[in-house]
Amino acid sequence: MTFVRVKLALERLPSGAVLDVRLNAGEPLRNVPRSAQAEGHAIVSLAPESDGSSIHRLVIRRA
């Protein structure tokens, strides 16, 4: 379900724009970056948030 929301957000952006996404560890963290790349988008960065939580910040550049 998380990738569906990300995909809809990406569709509203112009080509070359970036989307900043916060992901929980586990399935969203594994599936969203992989699915975005499979759709042709570029992963700009993927890093844990600095507060030590299990949340990660993913930046995607729309194709």
Secondary structure, 3 states (H helix, E strand, C coil): CHHHHHHHHHHCCCCCCEEEEEEECCHHHHHHHHHHHHCCCEEEEEEECCCCCCEEEEEEECC
